[in-house]
Amino acid sequence: MALDFSAPAKQQIERLRSRYPTRQAALLPVLHIAQDEFGYLSDEAIDLVAATLSLAPAHVYGVVTFYTMFHREPRGTNELMVCTNVSCMLRGGYEILGHIEKRLGIKKGESTSDGAFSLVEEECLAACANAPMMICGPEYYLDLTPEKVDKILEDLKKRYLERRKNQAPGSPGSSGTGGMGTGTGSRPAASLSGSPAKSKPQS
């Protein structure tokens, strides 16, 4: 069966298209919808987005492969994006990255076998004043220490297992590779202080 968007996704795309002057201008948000829908952007997903917006598949492919936020392969439900740019590097960003690798038993660019986590080394994530830091889904985790990372990983893993338990077999994300980078389920993840980091910090 050919890949297709769900009815809710199609409705969302139609609403988006009405807000942009051209179909090409709507490409980035539609790619986000496709990634949320299918978990990652396969060749079939790229062709579907191209057909939906009447764009050349080569153009869509070029955009997908330009941005690190889009994924060509399945990723873990919790995608940990760890900054190692200058501010974070000077305040222990590589130590945090290494600690996460050790705790999860994976290297950067890899995913855990259960589909719970993927680990990515990122450039500046706009929270230089609170280095070292990382992002998981929409949440920023600031002023990290190994101890704080341990608590974050435990909490994310607990929520991941709760979602798996509550998902029906065959539903999106039930295999552990869908719902890319959501990280938080129905509740926001905790920031440094234990309360949600709802807005994007400024450097």
CORURHU-V849154 format. One record per run of one state. SS is the DSSP state (H for helix, E for strand, C for the rest). FROM is the first residue (numbers start at 1). LEN is the number of residues. If there is no record, write none. Layout:
ss->(SS & SS)
from->(FROM & FROM)
len->(LEN & LEN)
//
This chain:
ss->(C & H & C & H & C & H & C & H & C & E & C & H & C & H & C & E & C & E & C & H & C & E & C & E & C & H & C & E & C & E & C)
from->(1 & 7 & 18 & 24 & 39 & 43 & 54 & 57 & 67 & 78 & 84 & 86 & 91 & 93 & 105 & 111 & 112 & 117 & 123 & 128 & 131 & 134 & 137 & 139 & 142 & 146 & 167 & 190 & 191 & 196 & 197)
len->(6 & 11 & 6 & 15 & 4 & 11 & 3 & 10 & 11 & 6 & 2 & 5 & 2 & 12 & 6 & 1 & 5 & 6 & 5 & 3 & 3 & 3 & 2 & 3 & 4 & 21 & 23 & 1 & 5 & 1 & 7)
//
